[in-house]
């Protein structure tokens, strides 16, 4: 290979490497790109939030929800998830038993109603 061609190839390869790095930096910093781990975490958080909203809605549709809400308010905050699980509001269709994370998020959502 001629020395001129060797220099062109060398700088061309370095240009590709630097260009790829700049594209990745811009993509991850400002372009909204995410890794698969971050995407999985975001998906799990979105599912948890939607299930917690369903739980709150199921709690609010029962006929005596105001009494149950007062009862929930009297319970220690660390026992509220158990109360939600026992009531069956955090159990989603198709599940055999309620998920504790959904129960905890549901209890946190219902706490907002105490302050009204």
C-alpha angles and dihedrals in degrees: 000000000000117000091242092054091046091055092048092051092046094051091041092055092046089049091053092048094048091044091051091050092050091048091051093047092050092043096051096037102043108359098070096244115155137186121247090253092054091046091051091050092048091050093050091049091050092050091048091050093050093047091048089052090051089050092052090048091050090050092050095049095062113102096239098040094132091059092046090048091054089047090050091050091057093053120091111264093242091055097048094090090058090051090052091048093049090050089054095229095123094051109106123211111276095023122115094209137010123267114242093219090056091048091050093048090046091051089050090051092050091050087069088064092057091066095054 
